[in-house]
Amino acid sequence: MVSLSNLTPEAHRLLSTQTIELASWAFGNAGTRFKVYSTPGTPRDPYEKIADAAQVNAFTGITPRVSLHIPWDEVDDYGKLAQFARDNGVVLGNINSNVFQDDDYKFGSLTNSDPAIRAKAIDAHKHCIDIMGATGSDTLKIWLGDGTNYPGQDSISGRQDRLADSLAQIYAYLADDQQLLLEYKFFEPAFYHTDVPDWGTALLQVLSLGERATVCLDTGHHAPGTNVEFIVVQLLRAGRLGAFDFNSRFYADDDLMVGAADPFQLFRILNEIVSLDALDTEKSGVNFMLDQCHQLEDKIPGEIRSALNVQEATAKALLVDRDALARAQADHDVLGANTVLMDAYSTDVRPLLRELREEKGLDPDPYGAFLRSGYLEKVAAERVGGQQAGWGA
């Protein structure tokens, strides 16, 4: 049976200090494009979202940060919200902009041909940067729904020029200790072309901004069959992988629990992250986050299971015999090299992780411990009335 003793001291340290950011919107109601489903006890404001996120951290010990989405998480006093987060054992993380749910942005936000609408979208991002200053966050994360549905609808090159100009204005507004993350997505809601569809486009845009502009990679934002771990390597080599958002995809941007569709892919990705020493965020600067929307399952248990899935894949990646792998690769031993990886992937790391949690004073079964805590029943009884949070709220 594998145990902590099977890890090197450095691997033990990396696993012990691993952290994953949570998304505030993951705790609101979600669903399909046809229906958003309500759940008893769903948060009604950012404070209740943070309280729920804090439960995930209390039981897993690895999710100490919570991302906000603006304007979904607007409050009057962001200093008060940040203090509430600290009082609950977490801190506020990235600030995410939303310029895809306003009628003015029907034909684009940062790429819109109308200077007034483009200025409005730029100002929305400056507002997010002001919030960063109030919450202590150092990262602005931008995802755009901008694009076109039909050939000839707009100038593809013109939209790229307008995007570059808009991003430059936003970047110039950042403080010296703040950074910009540009996320990409293959398609949706635009179907003919998306203005930031892939890592190459995102990389070209951030390279023109400066060193404090990086790329955010989301597992579900690629064409079918894309080798995501290859992109991870390329962005790390360029020093521009600023964040990795975990979820799972069967067909498109499903936003399901990470590891649900392809746990081996999750392992392969983390294997490359470990091999390039990017798991140590103090060195790499990569922020790892769960970007998921739980449609049918309860939100907090879904986030706990997701965090544990990432932790398991990480432990397996840390068990890879790097020396044996390097020898097999140097000898062109194709099957030998593959066997080294498969041996680590096939290892049951659950005993090791239970031991790690006990070492940290946590229940060895975070999922079961949370269900036994009675928290879901408590909030279902208390959170009656008001507007439940969800898509667009």
C-alpha positions as CSV (number, residue, x, y, z in Angstrom):
1,M,0.0,0.0,0.0
2,V,1.4,3.4,-1.0
3,S,2.0,5.9,1.8
4,L,3.6,9.3,2.3
5,S,6.9,7.5,2.7
6,N,6.8,6.7,-1.0
7,L,7.1,10.4,-1.8
8,T,10.3,12.3,-1.9
9,P,10.5,15.1,0.7
10,E,10.1,17.6,-2.1
11,A,7.0,15.8,-3.5
12,H,5.6,15.7,0.0
13,R,6.1,19.4,0.3
14,L,4.4,20.1,-3.0
15,L,1.4,18.0,-2.2
16,S,1.1,19.5,1.3
17,T,1.1,23.0,-0.1
18,Q,-1.0,22.5,-3.2
19,T,-3.9,25.0,-3.5
20,I,-6.8,25.3,-5.8
21,E,-9.0,28.5,-6.2
22,L,-12.8,28.2,-6.2
23,A,-15.2,30.2,-8.4
24,S,-18.0,32.0,-6.6
25,W,-20.4,31.2,-9.4
26,A,-19.9,27.5,-8.9
27,F,-22.2,27.8,-5.8
28,G,-25.1,29.4,-7.6
29,N,-27.8,27.7,-9.6
30,A,-26.8,26.4,-13.0
31,G,-28.2,24.2,-15.8
32,T,-28.4,23.9,-19.5
33,R,-29.2,26.6,-22.1
34,F,-32.8,25.5,-21.7
35,K,-33.2,25.5,-18.0
36,V,-31.4,26.7,-14.8
37,Y,-32.4,24.5,-11.9
38,S,-32.9,25.8,-8.4
39,T,-31.6,24.0,-5.3
40,P,-32.7,24.5,-1.6
41,G,-30.0,26.5,0.3
42,T,-28.5,28.1,-2.8
43,P,-26.6,31.4,-1.9
44,R,-28.4,34.6,-2.4
45,D,-25.5,37.0,-2.3
46,P,-21.7,37.0,-2.5
47,Y,-21.4,36.5,1.3
48,E,-23.3,33.3,1.2
49,K,-21.3,32.1,-1.8
50,I,-18.1,32.7,0.2
51,A,-19.5,30.9,3.2
52,D,-20.2,27.9,1.0
53,A,-16.7,28.0,-0.6
54,A,-15.2,28.2,2.9
55,Q,-16.8,24.8,3.7
56,V,-14.9,23.2,0.8
57,N,-11.6,24.6,2.2
58,A,-12.5,23.6,5.8
59,F,-12.9,19.9,4.7
60,T,-10.3,19.6,2.0
61,G,-7.7,22.0,3.3
62,I,-6.6,22.9,-0.3
63,T,-9.0,25.6,-1.5
64,P,-8.2,28.8,0.3
65,R,-9.1,31.3,-2.4
66,V,-12.4,32.4,-4.0
67,S,-12.7,34.1,-7.4
68,L,-15.4,36.9,-7.8
69,H,-17.3,37.6,-11.0
70,I,-18.3,41.2,-11.6
71,P,-21.2,42.3,-11.8
72,W,-22.5,39.0,-10.4
73,D,-20.7,39.6,-7.1
74,E,-21.1,43.4,-6.8
75,V,-21.4,44.7,-3.2
76,D,-21.3,48.1,-1.6
77,D,-18.2,47.5,0.5
78,Y,-15.5,45.2,-0.9
79,G,-13.2,45.7,2.1
80,K,-16.0,44.3,4.2
81,L,-16.4,41.3,1.8
82,A,-12.7,40.6,1.9
83,Q,-12.8,40.7,5.7
84,F,-15.8,38.3,5.7
85,A,-13.8,35.9,3.6
86,R,-10.8,36.0,6.0
87,D,-13.1,35.5,9.0
88,N,-14.2,32.3,7.2
89,G,-10.7,31.0,6.6
90,V,-10.4,32.0,2.9
91,V,-9.3,35.0,0.9
92,L,-10.6,36.6,-2.3
93,G,-8.7,35.7,-5.5
94,N,-9.0,36.6,-9.1
95,I,-11.5,39.2,-10.2
96,N,-13.4,38.1,-13.3
97,S,-15.0,40.6,-15.7
98,N,-18.4,40.0,-17.3
99,V,-19.0,41.9,-20.6
100,F,-21.2,39.2,-22.2
101,Q,-24.6,39.7,-20.5
102,D,-25.4,43.3,-21.4
103,D,-27.5,44.2,-24.4
104,D,-24.9,46.7,-25.5
105,Y,-22.5,43.9,-26.1
106,K,-24.7,42.0,-28.6
107,F,-22.1,42.6,-31.4
108,G,-19.0,42.6,-29.2
109,S,-17.5,44.3,-26.2
110,L,-13.8,45.0,-26.4
111,T,-13.9,44.3,-30.2
112,N,-17.1,46.2,-30.9
113,S,-16.9,48.6,-33.9
114,D,-18.9,51.2,-31.9
115,P,-16.3,53.4,-29.9
116,A,-18.9,54.2,-27.2
117,I,-19.7,50.5,-26.5
118,R,-16.0,49.6,-26.6
119,A,-15.3,52.4,-24.1
120,K,-18.0,51.1,-21.9
121,A,-16.4,47.6,-21.9
122,I,-13.0,49.1,-21.1
123,D,-14.5,51.0,-18.2
124,A,-16.1,47.8,-16.9
125,H,-12.7,46.3,-16.7
126,K,-11.2,49.4,-15.0
127,H,-14.0,49.0,-12.4
128,C,-12.8,45.4,-11.9
129,I,-9.3,46.7,-11.3
130,D,-10.6,49.1,-8.7
131,I,-12.3,46.2,-7.0
132,M,-9.0,44.3,-7.0
133,G,-7.4,47.2,-5.1
134,A,-10.2,47.0,-2.5
135,T,-10.1,43.2,-2.1
136,G,-6.3,42.7,-2.2
137,S,-6.6,40.7,-5.4
138,D,-3.7,41.0,-7.9
139,T,-5.2,39.4,-11.0
140,L,-7.8,40.5,-13.5
141,K,-9.2,37.7,-15.6
142,I,-10.8,38.4,-18.9
143,W,-13.0,36.0,-21.0
144,L,-14.9,37.4,-23.9
145,G,-17.9,36.1,-25.8
146,D,-16.9,38.4,-28.7
147,G,-17.1,37.0,-32.3
148,T,-19.3,36.6,-35.3
149,N,-21.9,34.1,-36.5
150,Y,-21.6,34.7,-40.3
151,P,-18.9,35.3,-42.9
152,G,-18.7,39.0,-43.7
153,Q,-20.5,40.0,-40.6
154,D,-17.5,42.1,-39.5
155,S,-13.8,42.5,-40.2
156,I,-11.8,39.7,-38.5
157,S,-8.6,41.7,-38.7
158,G,-10.4,44.9,-37.6
159,R,-11.7,43.1,-34.5
160,Q,-8.2,41.9,-33.6
161,D,-6.9,45.5,-33.9
162,R,-9.7,46.8,-31.7
163,L,-9.1,44.0,-29.1
164,A,-5.4,44.8,-29.0
165,D,-6.2,48.5,-28.4
166,S,-8.8,47.8,-25.7
167,L,-6.5,45.4,-23.9
168,A,-3.7,47.9,-24.0
169,Q,-5.9,50.5,-22.3
170,I,-6.9,48.0,-19.6
171,Y,-3.3,46.8,-19.0
172,A,-2.2,50.4,-18.6
173,Y,-4.7,50.9,-15.8
174,L,-3.2,48.1,-13.8
175,A,-1.1,48.8,-10.7
176,D,2.5,47.7,-10.9
177,D,1.8,44.7,-8.7
178,Q,-1.3,43.5,-10.6
179,Q,-1.6,41.3,-13.7
180,L,-3.9,40.5,-16.5
181,L,-5.1,37.0,-17.5
182,L,-6.6,36.5,-21.0
183,E,-8.7,33.4,-21.3
184,Y,-9.6,31.8,-24.7
185,K,-12.5,29.6,-25.9
186,F,-12.8,27.7,-29.2
187,F,-16.5,28.6,-29.8
188,E,-19.7,29.7,-28.2
189,P,-21.6,32.0,-28.1
190,A,-20.0,33.0,-31.4
191,F,-20.0,30.2,-34.0
192,Y,-18.4,31.5,-37.2
193,H,-15.4,32.9,-35.5
194,T,-14.4,33.8,-32.0
195,D,-12.1,36.7,-31.3
196,V,-10.0,34.8,-28.8
197,P,-10.4,31.2,-29.9
198,D,-7.2,29.5,-29.0
199,W,-3.9,29.7,-27.0
200,G,-2.0,31.1,-30.0
201,T,-4.3,34.1,-30.3
202,A,-4.3,34.7,-26.6
203,L,-0.5,34.4,-26.5
204,L,0.0,36.9,-29.3
205,Q,-2.3,39.4,-27.6
206,V,-0.6,39.2,-24.2
207,L,2.9,39.3,-25.6
208,S,2.2,42.7,-27.0
209,L,1.0,44.0,-23.6
210,G,3.9,43.2,-21.3
211,E,5.3,40.8,-18.8
212,R,2.4,41.0,-16.4
213,A,-0.1,39.7,-19.1
214,T,-0.5,35.9,-19.3
215,V,-2.8,33.2,-20.7
216,C,-5.5,31.3,-18.8
217,L,-6.1,27.7,-20.1
218,D,-9.5,26.1,-19.4
219,T,-9.8,22.3,-19.9
220,G,-13.1,22.6,-21.8
221,H,-12.2,25.4,-24.2
222,H,-10.6,23.4,-27.0
223,A,-11.6,21.5,-30.2
224,P,-12.3,17.8,-29.8
225,G,-9.1,15.7,-29.6
226,T,-6.8,18.6,-28.7
227,N,-3.7,17.6,-26.8
228,V,-4.2,20.0,-23.8
229,E,-1.0,19.0,-22.0
230,F,1.0,20.0,-25.1
231,I,-0.5,23.5,-24.8
232,V,0.4,23.5,-21.1
233,V,4.0,22.8,-22.0
234,Q,4.2,25.5,-24.7
235,L,2.8,28.2,-22.5
236,L,5.0,27.2,-19.6
237,R,8.1,27.3,-21.9
238,A,7.0,30.8,-23.0
239,G,6.6,31.8,-19.3
240,R,3.0,32.8,-20.1
241,L,0.7,30.2,-18.4
242,G,-0.9,32.4,-15.8
243,A,-3.7,30.1,-14.8
244,F,-5.2,26.7,-15.4
245,D,-9.0,26.2,-14.9
246,F,-10.1,22.7,-14.2
247,N,-13.4,21.2,-15.3
248,S,-14.4,18.3,-17.6
249,R,-15.7,17.9,-21.1
250,F,-17.4,15.2,-23.0
251,Y,-18.4,17.3,-26.0
252,A,-17.7,21.0,-25.5
253,D,-17.4,23.4,-22.6
254,D,-19.4,21.1,-20.3
255,D,-18.2,22.7,-17.1
256,L,-18.6,19.4,-15.3
257,M,-16.6,18.0,-12.4
258,V,-12.9,17.7,-13.3
259,G,-11.8,14.2,-14.1
260,A,-15.4,13.0,-14.9
261,A,-14.9,12.5,-18.6
262,D,-11.2,11.6,-18.8
263,P,-9.3,11.2,-15.5
264,F,-6.2,10.0,-17.5
265,Q,-6.1,13.4,-19.3
266,L,-6.1,15.1,-15.9
267,F,-3.2,13.0,-14.9
268,R,-1.3,13.7,-18.1
269,I,-1.8,17.4,-17.7
270,L,-0.5,17.3,-14.1
271,N,2.3,15.1,-15.1
272,E,3.6,17.9,-17.4
273,I,3.0,20.5,-14.7
274,V,5.0,18.5,-12.2
275,S,7.8,17.7,-14.7
276,L,8.3,21.4,-15.4
277,D,8.2,22.4,-11.7
278,A,5.0,24.5,-12.2
279,L,3.1,23.0,-9.3
280,D,5.1,25.2,-7.0
281,T,3.1,28.4,-7.6
282,E,5.8,30.5,-5.9
283,K,8.1,29.7,-8.7
284,S,5.8,29.3,-11.7
285,G,3.1,31.9,-10.9
286,V,0.4,29.5,-12.2
287,N,-3.0,29.8,-10.4
288,F,-5.0,26.6,-10.4
289,M,-8.8,26.9,-10.2
290,L,-12.0,24.9,-10.5
291,D,-14.2,26.6,-13.1
292,Q,-17.3,24.5,-13.0
293,C,-21.1,24.9,-12.9
294,H,-22.8,22.0,-11.1
295,Q,-26.1,21.5,-12.9
296,L,-27.7,18.5,-11.2
297,E,-25.5,17.7,-8.2
298,D,-25.3,19.7,-4.9
299,K,-22.7,22.4,-5.3
300,I,-20.5,22.0,-2.2
301,P,-20.1,18.2,-2.5
302,G,-19.4,18.6,-6.2
303,E,-16.6,21.1,-5.5
304,I,-15.2,18.8,-2.8
305,R,-15.1,15.8,-5.1
306,S,-13.5,18.0,-7.8
307,A,-10.8,19.2,-5.5
308,L,-10.1,15.6,-4.4
309,N,-9.9,14.5,-8.0
310,V,-7.2,17.1,-8.7
311,Q,-5.4,16.1,-5.6
312,E,-5.4,12.4,-6.5
313,A,-4.1,13.1,-10.0
314,T,-1.4,15.4,-8.5
315,A,-0.3,12.7,-6.1
316,K,0.0,10.2,-9.0
317,A,2.0,12.7,-11.0
318,L,4.4,13.2,-8.1
319,L,4.9,9.4,-7.9
320,V,6.3,9.2,-11.5
321,D,9.8,7.8,-11.4
322,R,11.5,10.7,-13.2
323,D,14.9,9.1,-13.4
324,A,13.5,5.9,-14.9
325,L,11.3,7.8,-17.3
326,A,14.3,9.9,-18.5
327,R,16.4,6.7,-19.0
328,A,13.7,5.0,-21.0
329,Q,13.2,8.2,-23.1
330,A,16.9,8.5,-23.8
331,D,17.0,4.8,-24.8
332,H,14.0,5.2,-27.1
333,D,12.3,2.6,-25.0
334,V,8.8,3.4,-26.1
335,L,6.9,0.9,-24.0
336,G,9.3,1.2,-21.1
337,A,8.6,5.0,-20.9
338,N,4.9,4.5,-21.2
339,T,5.0,1.8,-18.5
340,V,6.6,4.3,-16.0
341,L,3.7,6.7,-16.5
342,M,1.1,3.9,-16.4
343,D,2.5,2.5,-13.2
344,A,2.1,5.9,-11.5
345,Y,-1.4,6.4,-12.9
346,S,-2.5,2.9,-11.8
347,T,-1.4,3.5,-8.2
348,D,-4.2,3.8,-5.6
349,V,-3.1,7.1,-3.8
350,R,-6.1,7.3,-1.6
351,P,-4.3,5.8,1.4
352,L,-1.5,8.3,0.9
353,L,-3.9,11.2,0.8
354,R,-5.8,10.0,3.9
355,E,-2.5,10.0,5.7
356,L,-1.7,13.5,4.4
357,R,-5.0,14.8,5.7
358,E,-4.6,13.3,9.1
359,E,-1.1,14.8,9.2
360,K,-2.8,18.2,8.6
361,G,-5.5,17.7,11.2
362,L,-8.3,17.1,8.7
363,D,-10.8,14.3,8.4
364,P,-9.3,11.6,6.1
365,D,-12.7,11.5,4.2
366,P,-13.6,15.1,3.4
367,Y,-16.6,14.2,1.3
368,G,-18.2,12.0,3.9
369,A,-17.3,14.4,6.7
370,F,-19.0,17.3,5.0
371,L,-22.2,15.2,4.3
372,R,-22.2,14.3,8.0
373,S,-21.8,17.9,9.1
374,G,-25.4,18.8,8.5
375,Y,-24.4,22.0,6.6
376,L,-26.6,21.4,3.6
377,E,-29.7,20.9,5.8
378,K,-28.8,23.9,7.8
379,V,-28.6,26.3,4.9
380,A,-31.7,24.8,3.2
381,A,-33.6,25.7,6.3
382,E,-32.1,29.2,6.8
383,R,-31.9,30.5,3.2
384,V,-35.6,30.9,2.5
385,G,-36.8,33.9,0.5
386,G,-34.8,36.3,-1.6
387,Q,-33.3,35.8,-5.0
388,Q,-31.1,32.8,-5.4
389,A,-27.8,33.4,-7.2
390,G,-27.2,31.8,-10.5
391,W,-26.3,32.6,-14.1
392,G,-26.8,36.3,-14.5
393,A,-27.2,36.9,-10.7
